[in-house]
Amino acid sequence: MLPAAHAVLDMAALTHNLARLRERAPRSKIMAVIKANAYGHGAIRVARTLREADAFAVARVDEGMALREAGIRQRIVVLQGFICQEELELHARYGLEPVVHALIQVSLLENTRLEKPVTVWLKLDTGMHRLGLNAEEFEDGHRRLSACSSVFQPLALMTHLANADVLSDPVTGRQLDLFRDNVVKLPGECSIANSAGLLAWENAQVDWVRPGIALYGASPFPHRTGHEDGLKPVMTLRTRLIAIKHLKVGDAIGYGGDWVCHHPTRLGVAAIGYGDGYPRHARPGTPVLVCGQRVPLIGRVSMDMITIDLSECPQAVVGDAVTLWGAGLPVEEIARHADTIPYVLLCKVTPRVKIIEI
Ligand SMILES: *Cc1c(COP(=O)(O)O)cnc(C)c1O
């Protein structure tokens, strides 16, 4: 019997996507971004599958520690680094590589005697204005850390692109210029590109690239799908039909009754809802796959169920599989129908959803 809400994870698609991204950035090493539980796919599972990744990146030190405890041996970069001595010591103990994005971290490195030195990624703010040192601070930080016994030499160097998903945006060119002007003369390895940078900005392909979303098969670009870049969806979110009923014109469906049948309707009820991570804001008309056919969502999404119009799909019966996104139904398309982005949909799949690896 098909289980209720489950996510089928196609691990071969994950290695396919890594290989695809390598072809697109043949001169760069790949730091696979597996923060936020690998965008909902399971960080340890993904790290074990991506044996070919040159390094991993996570957001927070505890994410890196969990990977080490699971036996992951590749380099692991912690994108937010540390904000106190205790967290810095954890980086050294677990062999994690912090991003240094503020001078307070430089001082902590100068004033802490570590068990062993750490590799640091010194981050220049080239226009994102979130984390990173401005050009003046960067020079100061670089000089100080180059003389710091707690730090392996030479320092690795990075920045982050704010608008790389918008191909016509002049900001990216300016960010790349600023990085070149301040950094390229220095000896260490460099990293600039996220998925969008890797796929759309060849000049952003330096020593290391840092793809996240593209590894999972989704596109970072607003009007594109991963498929168009040769990527395959890793996650297919599915459930089963648990009821079918026949409604007449004028019948209202679900909470609030805001969907009113305007034709005699063969209604399907599928066992998935916002309690599983399906977006509550998915609009009526959001496609769902039943028997290989697209049918529209109607009525409000509730916690454990959605309602769909099966009038054009007479062959569907209780127990049939219902695909919400993934193989055959791009998550990018569902994101557009729910006024969100694929990153959010993938991250929000809840622990109730059973994981099936294939
Ligand atoms: C999340 C993140 C990435 C990966 O971004 P994608 O758009 O998922 O490819 C790369 N670099 C940094 C600093 C990040 O925070």
The ligand as an ORCA input file, in Angstrom:
! r2SCAN-3c Opt
* xyz 0 1
  C      23.157     29.425      0.506
  C      24.436     29.950     -0.027
  C      24.957     29.455     -1.236
  C      24.168     28.540     -2.155
  O      23.156     29.288     -2.779
  P      22.205     28.643     -3.925
  O      21.440     29.792     -4.437
  O      21.341     27.641     -3.223
  O      23.102     28.008     -4.902
  C      26.223     29.874     -1.604
  N      26.931     30.746     -0.832
  C      26.449     31.254      0.314
  C      27.268     32.220      1.100
  C      25.181     30.883      0.741
  O      24.686     31.413      1.875
*
